[in-house]
Amino acid sequence: MFKVGDKVTRTSHSNDVIFKIERIDNGIAYLKGLNVRLCADSSVDDLVLVTTNNDSSDREFYEKLEKMRSFERSDYFYIPGKILHIDGDGEYLNRCLDFYKKANVLAVGVYSPENEMAQNIEKYLEDINPDIVVITGHDSLIKQNSKYFSDAVKVCRKYQKDYDKLIIIAGACQSDYDKLIKSGANFASSPKKINIHALDPAIIALSLSLCDKNKEIDLLELLEKTSNGKDGMGGVNTRGVMTMGYPR
């Protein structure tokens, strides 16, 4: 018998994604992706229990932190860009905030249901004055929270029209990439309408936070740092936001 918190896969979907059971009601299990930003439901008869923890590891993302922070030390000092991360899922938000913290980057996290993001975001822009905004949560071809992400992006871009002064990263699993880019996002998911890893938006944000503001990023190299490369995330040419000074 399955219980809340169990890790499972779905036989009908070739056991492709590991989920955690959030609740069970009348033989229907309500699921959340362990690593991918995806919610689903399934008959308990379709579920297979997963006993390994390997898929839940964020090791590959954390291994990239040291490379990102390999600055020339000597007498220089560095001020990474400030991140505002608004997320429709509190658990994924905390996971991303921990990721930023380990890189010693200042990030402010805000939990907000997707349909309330647009009406909430401007006050945070004014209070925090971030260099980078991440707008993410849950999405799919069925739910289409892309509209809410798009509305929030438009508020951000109206607040700051310069793409280099405010970098916007938006979207979740299977989001409407074209809509988000046209709304004013620098980076968005998902060009191939696929699922993305919970940390994919954060890896983009962190990379830009740790890149010199006078340096244009290598777009293809940046996208390859994410779990599915250009299939899961895409974007436009952008400069970094980190300030470098001398002496320490």
N, C-alpha and C positions, 0 to 999 in steps of 0.2 A: 504493500500500500504506500502511495506517495504522500508526502507531507510538505507543508510550506517550508521553503528554504532548500529543498532538494534541487540538485543540478540534473537537468534532463535534456534529451534531444528528441526530435520528432521523426518517427519512422517514415511518415508520408513525405517528408522533405529531405530524405536521404541522410538524416542525422547531421545536417550541415552546420547548425548553430547550437551552441550550448546555452541553455536558458536556466534561470532560477525561478522556481515556482513562488509566485507572490500570494496567490490564494487559490482555493479549490471550492467550487460551488456546483452541486448537482452533477458531478462527474466531468465538469469542465475545469481545466487548469488554466489560470491566467499567468502568463509568463513574461519575464523580462530578460533580454539578452545579457549574458554574463559579461561579454566584452563588446558586443555590437549594440548600437543604440536602437533597439527594436523591441516592441511589445507585441505579443501575440496571445491567442488562446487556442486550446487544443483539448480534445477528448483525452482523458487519462489513459484510455486504451491505446493511444498512439504514441505514448511516451516511453522512453528508455532511460533508465537511471544511469547517470555518469558518476563514476567513482574517482576519476583522476582530477587533479587540480591544475594540470599542465596548461590547459587552454586559458585559464584565468590569469595567468602571469603577465605582468606588464614589463617583464625583463628586457625585451627588445627595445622598448621605448626608453627605459632608464639607462641602458647602455649608451644611448646617444647623447646623454647629458654632458658627459665629460668632454666629448668632442666639441660641443656647442660652447663650452666655457673655457676652451683652451686659448685664452687671450695672451698677448705679449704683456708680461707683468712689469718688469723694470720699475720705472717711476710713473707709469700711466695709471689712471683710475677710470672706472667704467660705471655708467648709470644705465642699467637696462630699462627698456620701456615698460610703462605701467599697463597692466591688463585689467579690464573689466569683463568678467565672465558671467553671463546670464544664462541659466540652464533650466529647462523644464523638468529635470530629474535631479533631486537632491543627492542621491547616491553617486551618480556620475559626476556631479559638480564637486563633491568632496574629493573624489578620485583625481580630478583635474587640479584642484587647489593643492593637493599634496604633491602633485607633479611639479607645479610651479615653485612650491616652497623648497623642494629639494634642489632646485636650480638657483635658489636665492633671488628669485624675481618677485617683485611686489605685484600681487594679484588680489582683487576684491571680487568675491563671489556673491551672486544674488540668485536665489531660487525664485522662479516665476512661472506659473502655468503659461504655456505657449500663447493662449488667446489673450493674455494680459500683458505680454511683453511690450507691445508698441506703446501702450498707455503708461507704462512704468519707467521706460528706459531713459527718457530725457532728464529726469531728476537725478539719475545716477551719473549721467554724462556731466551734468553741471557740478555735482558734488565731488566727483572723483577725478574729472579731467583726464581720462585715460588716453594712452597712445594707441591702444589696441582694444577692440571690443569683440568678444566671442558671443554669438547668439546661437544656442543649440538646445537640444532636448530630444524629443521623439518625433518621428515622421514616417510616412510610408505612402505608397501609391493610393492606399485606401483612406487613411486619415487626412492626408494633405495638410499638415501643419505648416507646409511651405508658405502658405498665404500669411500666416501670423509672423513667421520669420521675415518674410518680405516686407511686411508693414513696419516691423521694428527696424529693419535695415534702412528703410526710407526716412524714418525719424532721425536715425543717426547721420545719414548723409545730408539731410536738411540742416542738421546742427553743425556739421563740418563738411563742406563740399570738397576740400582738398584730400585726395586719396592718400597722400603721403603723411598728412597731419593726423588722420584718423584711419587706421586700418580696421576693416570690418571683415570678420570671418563668420559665416552663417551656414546653418543647415545641419541635418542629421541623416539617418538612413533613408535612402531613396528620395531625397529632397529634390525639388525642381531647380536644378542648377541654373538654367537659363534665366528663370524668373529672379533668382537671388542676385545674379551678376548684373542683370539689367536694373535691378532696384538700387544698386550702388555698392554691393559687396566687393571687396578685393579678392576674397577667396570664398568658395562655396562648395557644397556637396549637392548632388552626386552626379557627375557627368554621365556615368553609365547606369544611373538609377540602381546602385547596389548598396548593400549595407556597409557602414563605416564603423571603425573601432571607436570605442568611447573616448580615447585619447587623441584621435586624429585632429580635431580642431585645436586641441591644446598644443600639439607638436608644431603646428603651423604658427600659432601665437608665440610660443616660446622661442622658436627659431628667429622670428622677426624681432622679438624683444631683445635678443642677444646679438643682433646684427647691427653694425655701425650705420648711423643715419645717413652717412655720406656714400654708402655703398648700395648699389642696386643688387638685389638678390638674384641668384641663379634659379629661375622659376622651376625648371625641370628637376634640378637637384633637390629643391625644397619639397616638391610634391612626392619625390621618391622616398622621403623620410616617413611618409604615412603608410598605413597598412596595405593599401591597394594602389598606391601611386595615383596617376592621372585618371584612373577609372573611378576612384572614390572622391578625390578632391581636385579642384581646378581653380585657376585664378588669373590675375593680371600682373604685369610687371610692377614691382613695388620696391621701395627702399626700406632698409631697416630703420629702427627707431632708437637704438642705443647711443648714448652720448659718451664720448671719450674725452678725457681731460689729462692735464699734466701740470705740475707733478702731484704725486700722491701726498 
